């Protein structure tokens, strides 16, 4: 069983090794001007990525099944053994979305892109980031559920 798990993760290990070799040979992650492309910790991107990857594909689910699903989710959350963990994770995710959001200097200087307007009208205000946190938590849990069902729990992580 352990060997089958190792074999199933070989493609991901090879990708990780190739990335590490690129970083070593290139002297960093950035290609091109390294002074304007330095790494910063931006954990909120995980929330943005989960929303971006899940919302378009679950739109029908969100519109049709969510009103019927919410009462059963509430009762399942109350009776589940993991009930205290889920709100703590959701609160931690909300904190990440609010306090770990970073704005790249070029994002604020270029009004030709959608991200400029998203930042200017929505993400620049902490209260709006707090308001979006439940959506990030829900969409992130949907994404993990769908990937776990399709690929197995270990690959979802």
PANULUM-996072 format. One line per 2 residues: number of its first residue (from 0); for each residue x negated, y, z negated of N, C-alpha, C. Coordinates in Angstrom, 2 decimals. Layout:
NUM> X,Y,Z,X,Y,Z,X,Y,Z  ...;
//
This chain:
0> -0.83,-1.19,0.00,0.00,0.00,0.00,-0.88,1.26,0.00  -1.97,1.19,-0.76,-2.86,2.36,-0.82,-3.54,2.57,0.52;
2> -3.93,1.48,1.18,-4.59,1.60,2.48,-3.64,2.18,3.52  -2.38,1.78,3.47,-1.38,2.32,4.40,-1.21,3.83,4.19;
4> -1.26,4.26,2.93,-1.15,5.68,2.63,-2.36,6.44,3.18  -3.55,5.89,3.00,-4.77,6.52,3.52,-4.70,6.61,5.04;
6> -4.27,5.54,5.69,-4.18,5.55,7.15,-3.14,6.55,7.64  -2.06,6.70,6.91,-1.02,7.64,7.34,-1.46,9.09,7.18;
8> -2.44,9.34,6.34,-2.91,10.71,6.13,-4.19,11.03,6.91  -4.66,10.08,7.73,-5.90,10.29,8.48,-5.84,11.50,9.39;
10> -4.72,11.70,10.08,-4.63,12.84,10.98,-4.75,14.15,10.24  -4.18,14.24,9.05,-4.28,15.47,8.26,-5.69,15.65,7.72;
12> -6.35,14.55,7.35,-7.74,14.64,6.87,-8.66,15.10,8.00  -8.45,14.58,9.20,-9.26,15.02,10.34,-9.06,16.50,10.63;
14> -7.84,16.96,10.54,-7.56,18.38,10.74,-8.25,19.23,9.68  -8.22,18.79,8.44,-8.88,19.51,7.36,-10.39,19.55,7.57;
16> -10.97,18.45,7.99,-12.41,18.41,8.27,-12.78,19.32,9.44  -11.97,19.33,10.48,-12.23,20.21,11.62,-12.15,21.68,11.21;
18> -11.19,22.02,10.36,-11.07,23.39,9.89,-12.28,23.77,9.03  -12.70,22.88,8.16,-13.88,23.15,7.32,-15.12,23.35,8.19;
20> -15.28,22.55,9.22,-16.42,22.71,10.13,-16.36,24.05,10.84  -15.17,24.45,11.28,-15.01,25.76,11.93,-15.40,26.89,10.98;
22> -14.94,26.83,9.75,-15.25,27.89,8.78,-16.74,27.95,8.53  -17.39,26.81,8.41,-18.84,26.79,8.18,-19.61,27.33,9.38;
24> -19.24,26.91,10.57,-19.94,27.37,11.77,-19.67,28.83,12.09  -18.45,29.30,11.81,-18.07,30.67,12.14,-18.47,31.67,11.05;
26> -18.76,31.18,9.87,-19.08,32.08,8.76,-17.85,32.68,8.12  -16.71,32.10,8.33,-15.46,32.57,7.74,-14.27,32.15,8.58;
28> -13.10,32.56,8.14,-11.87,32.18,8.82,-11.60,33.08,10.02  -11.95,34.35,9.91,-11.60,35.33,10.94,-12.41,35.13,12.22;
30> -11.75,35.38,13.33,-12.40,35.39,14.63,-12.43,36.84,15.09  -13.60,37.35,15.37,-13.70,38.75,15.79,-14.16,39.64,14.65;
32> -13.53,40.81,14.53,-13.92,41.82,13.55,-13.60,41.35,12.13  -14.61,40.91,11.42,-14.40,40.35,10.09,-14.12,41.42,9.04;
34> -14.49,42.68,9.29,-14.25,43.72,8.29,-12.75,44.03,8.15  -11.98,43.89,9.21,-10.54,44.14,9.14,-9.72,42.87,9.00;
36> -10.39,41.74,8.92,-9.70,40.46,8.78,-10.29,39.67,7.62  -10.21,40.26,6.46,-10.71,39.55,5.27,-9.54,38.87,4.56;
38> -9.86,37.81,3.85,-8.83,37.03,3.19,-8.40,37.72,1.90  -7.12,37.70,1.65,-6.54,38.14,0.38,-5.52,37.10,-0.04;
40> -5.31,37.00,-1.33,-4.32,36.07,-1.85,-2.93,36.66,-1.60  -2.12,35.97,-0.81,-0.79,36.44,-0.46,0.17,35.27,-0.57;
42> 0.46,34.90,-1.81,1.30,33.74,-2.06,2.72,33.92,-1.56  3.17,35.16,-1.42,4.53,35.40,-0.95,4.74,34.90,0.47;
44> 3.67,34.72,1.21,3.80,34.21,2.58,4.42,32.82,2.60  4.24,32.05,1.53,4.88,30.73,1.46,6.40,30.87,1.47;
46> 6.90,31.87,0.73,8.35,32.10,0.72,8.82,32.56,2.09  8.08,33.46,2.72,8.46,33.94,4.04,8.45,32.79,5.05;
48> 7.43,31.95,4.98,7.32,30.83,5.91,8.45,29.83,5.71  8.80,29.55,4.46,9.91,28.63,4.19,11.21,29.17,4.75;
50> 11.45,30.46,4.54,12.68,31.06,5.07,12.69,31.04,6.59  11.56,31.37,7.18,11.46,31.42,8.64,11.62,30.02,9.26;
52> 11.07,29.01,8.60,11.12,27.65,9.14,12.46,26.98,8.90  13.19,27.40,7.89,14.42,26.71,7.53,15.68,27.39,8.01;
54> 15.76,28.70,7.87,17.01,29.42,8.13,17.58,29.18,9.53  16.78,29.26,10.59,17.40,29.07,11.92,17.97,27.67,12.13;
56> 17.33,26.68,11.54,17.76,25.30,11.76,18.88,24.88,10.82  18.99,25.55,9.70,20.03,25.23,8.73,21.17,26.24,8.77;
58> 21.22,27.07,9.79,22.23,28.12,9.84,23.64,27.54,9.80  23.88,26.48,10.57,25.20,25.85,10.58,25.51,25.29,9.20;
60> 24.53,24.65,8.58,24.72,24.11,7.23,25.04,25.23,6.25  24.31,26.32,6.36,24.52,27.43,5.44,25.90,28.02,5.59;
62> 26.37,28.14,6.80,27.68,28.79,7.06,28.86,27.87,6.76  28.73,26.59,7.07,29.90,25.71,6.96,29.95,24.92,5.66;
64> 28.81,24.45,5.20,28.83,23.55,4.05,28.51,24.23,2.73  27.88,25.37,2.75,27.44,25.99,1.50,28.59,26.31,0.56;
66> 29.71,26.88,1.02,30.80,27.15,0.07,31.31,25.89,-0.63  31.31,24.75,0.06,31.73,23.50,-0.57,30.64,22.89,-1.42;
68> 29.38,23.20,-1.11,28.25,22.57,-1.78,27.89,23.25,-3.10  28.11,24.54,-3.22,27.69,25.27,-4.42,28.25,24.69,-5.72;
70> 29.55,24.38,-5.82,30.04,23.80,-7.09,29.36,22.48,-7.44  29.13,21.62,-6.45,28.48,20.34,-6.74,27.01,20.55,-7.11;
72> 26.36,21.55,-6.51,24.98,21.85,-6.88,24.89,22.33,-8.32  25.84,23.17,-8.73,25.84,23.66,-10.10,26.01,22.52,-11.09;
74> 26.97,21.61,-10.84,27.18,20.50,-11.76,26.00,19.55,-11.76  25.38,19.33,-10.59,24.20,18.45,-10.53,23.04,19.08,-11.28;
76> 22.89,20.40,-11.18,21.80,21.07,-11.88,21.98,20.99,-13.39  23.23,21.01,-13.86,23.47,20.94,-15.30,23.22,19.54,-15.84;
78> 23.51,18.50,-15.05,23.38,17.14,-15.54,22.03,16.51,-15.21  21.24,17.15,-14.37,19.97,16.57,-13.94,18.94,16.65,-15.06;
80> 18.04,15.66,-15.09,16.93,15.70,-16.05,15.96,16.83,-15.73  15.89,17.19,-14.46,14.97,18.25,-14.05,15.63,19.62,-14.11;
82> 16.80,19.72,-14.75,17.52,20.99,-14.79,16.68,22.15,-15.33  15.88,21.98,-16.40,15.09,23.12,-16.88,13.95,23.49,-15.94;
84> 13.50,22.53,-15.14,12.35,22.78,-14.26,12.76,23.63,-13.06  13.92,23.37,-12.49,14.34,24.07,-11.28,14.48,25.57,-11.48;
86> 15.15,26.05,-12.55,15.20,27.51,-12.74,13.83,28.12,-12.99  12.97,27.38,-13.68,11.61,27.90,-13.93,10.84,28.04,-12.63;
88> 10.97,27.05,-11.75,10.32,27.14,-10.44,10.90,28.26,-9.60  12.22,28.43,-9.65,12.86,29.52,-8.90,12.40,30.87,-9.41;
90> 12.29,31.02,-10.73,11.83,32.28,-11.32,10.37,32.54,-10.97  9.56,31.48,-10.99,8.15,31.64,-10.60,8.05,32.05,-9.13;
92> 8.87,31.43,-8.28,8.87,31.81,-6.87,9.32,33.25,-6.66  10.30,33.68,-7.45,10.75,35.07,-7.36,9.64,36.02,-7.78;
94> 8.93,35.66,-8.84,7.81,36.49,-9.27,6.73,36.58,-8.22  6.46,35.47,-7.57,5.47,35.47,-6.49,5.93,36.38,-5.36;
96> 7.20,36.28,-4.98,7.71,37.11,-3.88,7.68,38.59,-4.23  7.84,38.92,-5.49,7.88,40.34,-5.89,6.48,40.88,-6.15;
98> 5.69,40.18,-6.94,4.42,40.74,-7.40,3.22,40.36,-6.53  3.35,39.37,-5.69,2.20,38.94,-4.88,2.34,39.34,-3.41;
100> 3.28,40.20,-3.09,3.44,40.66,-1.72,2.38,41.70,-1.42  1.68,41.51,-0.32,0.61,42.43,0.09,0.95,43.02,1.45;
102> 0.59,44.27,1.63,0.80,44.93,2.92,-0.55,45.18,3.57  -0.74,44.64,4.74,-1.97,44.87,5.50,-1.96,46.31,6.01;
104> -3.10,46.99,5.98,-3.13,48.39,6.44,-2.61,48.57,7.86  -2.87,47.64,8.75,-2.40,47.78,10.13,-0.90,47.57,10.24;
106> -0.32,46.80,9.31,1.12,46.60,9.29,1.83,47.93,9.10  1.28,48.77,8.25,1.91,50.05,7.93,1.63,51.12,8.99;
108> 0.67,50.88,9.86,0.27,51.89,10.84,0.87,51.67,12.22  1.44,50.51,12.48,1.89,50.19,13.83,3.40,49.95,13.85;
110> 4.15,50.89,14.40,5.61,50.75,14.40,6.15,50.05,15.65  5.31,49.34,16.37,5.77,48.63,17.56,6.22,47.21,17.26;
112> 6.09,46.76,16.03,6.36,45.36,15.71,7.47,45.24,14.68  8.17,44.13,14.71,9.26,43.86,13.79,8.80,43.88,12.34;
114> 7.60,43.37,12.07,7.13,43.31,10.69,7.01,44.69,10.06  6.69,45.71,10.86,6.63,47.08,10.35,7.99,47.48,9.79;
116> 9.06,47.21,10.52,10.40,47.59,10.09,10.90,46.72,8.95  10.56,45.43,8.96,10.91,44.58,7.82,10.27,45.12,6.54;
118> 9.01,45.49,6.64,8.33,46.02,5.47,8.93,47.36,5.06  9.09,48.25,6.02,9.54,49.61,5.72,10.94,49.64,5.10;
120> 11.85,48.81,5.62,13.24,48.89,5.18,13.64,47.86,4.12  12.89,46.77,4.01,13.30,45.72,3.08,12.21,45.39,2.06;
122> 11.07,44.93,2.53,10.07,44.35,1.64,9.27,45.37,0.82  9.29,46.64,1.20,8.52,47.64,0.47,9.14,47.94,-0.90;
124> 10.39,47.60,-1.09,11.08,47.91,-2.35,11.18,46.64,-3.21  10.62,46.66,-4.42,10.65,45.46,-5.27,12.06,44.96,-5.58;
126> 13.02,45.86,-5.74,14.39,45.40,-6.04,14.94,44.55,-4.90  14.61,44.88,-3.68,15.09,44.09,-2.55,14.36,42.76,-2.47;
128> 13.10,42.73,-2.87,12.38,41.44,-2.91,13.00,40.54,-3.97  13.40,41.11,-5.13,14.09,40.33,-6.15,15.42,39.79,-5.61;
130> 16.12,40.62,-4.85,17.42,40.20,-4.30,17.26,39.06,-3.30  16.14,39.01,-2.59,15.91,37.94,-1.62,15.37,36.66,-2.26;
132> 14.93,36.72,-3.50,14.31,35.57,-4.15,15.21,34.33,-4.19  16.51,34.45,-4.51,17.34,33.23,-4.49,17.40,32.58,-3.10;
134> 17.42,33.39,-2.07,17.43,32.83,-0.71,16.12,32.10,-0.44  15.00,32.67,-0.87,13.71,32.00,-0.69,13.71,30.66,-1.43;
136> 14.23,30.65,-2.66,14.25,29.41,-3.46,15.12,28.36,-2.79  16.30,28.75,-2.33,17.20,27.80,-1.70,16.61,27.27,-0.40;
138> 16.12,28.17,0.44,15.56,27.73,1.73,14.30,26.89,1.53  13.49,27.23,0.55,12.30,26.43,0.26,12.66,25.03,-0.19;
140> 13.69,24.91,-1.04,14.10,23.57,-1.48,14.71,22.78,-0.33  15.45,23.45,0.56,15.98,22.76,1.74,14.86,22.27,2.64;
142> 13.84,23.10,2.82,12.71,22.71,3.66,11.99,21.50,3.07  11.72,21.53,1.77,11.05,20.38,1.13,11.89,19.13,1.22;
144> 13.20,19.27,1.05,14.09,18.11,1.15,14.06,17.52,2.55  14.15,18.38,3.55,14.18,17.88,4.93,12.85,17.24,5.32;
146> 11.74,17.85,4.93,10.43,17.28,5.27,10.21,15.98,4.51  10.62,15.94,3.25,10.49,14.70,2.45,11.29,13.56,3.06;
148> 12.51,13.87,3.50,13.33,12.83,4.12,12.73,12.34,5.44  12.15,13.24,6.19,11.63,12.88,7.50,10.23,12.26,7.44;
150> 9.38,12.78,6.55,7.98,12.38,6.54,7.54,11.66,5.27  8.33,11.69,4.22,7.91,11.12,2.96,7.46,12.22,2.01;
152> 7.56,11.94,0.72,7.29,12.95,-0.29,5.88,13.51,-0.30  4.87,12.66,-0.06,3.49,13.13,-0.11,3.18,14.10,1.02;
154> 3.70,13.85,2.19,3.46,14.77,3.31,4.18,16.09,3.12  5.26,16.10,2.36,5.99,17.34,2.12,5.16,18.32,1.30;
156> 4.30,17.80,0.47,3.47,18.68,-0.35,2.39,19.29,0.50;
//
